[in-house]
């Protein structure tokens, strides 16, 4: 399930209406209702606002806990804030991290699962909507405990 960006909605609905002979009447009624009713674009704006707020809160928590993350997937920052996932390079093997997380009651998917080439061995993918501060606190303590290799977070300089 996904959401259409509002500026794409009109073109997609037009294309869908052109394919009316290949679809059921129920689908066409739903599409027509979406086209004529202003509630769908309002719903999209509301969802985008909630995703942005949640994304910003996650970024605040990451900064508080000195995690270094790459949020430069898109040049347009407003698109970054609409992403449902945020990649975090944890600097250790994410498969081992996932196994250790289960022992402590957390579910973490290793980054290599999201790449056919398996190149994200030290990454985890944070779900913007479900990642909690409690998990990030656990993750910070875990990374401080196991250390090793590349550090994935910024250390604050002492004054």
Order of alpha helices (4+ residues) and beta strands (2+ residues): alpha-alpha-alpha-alpha-beta-alpha-beta-alpha
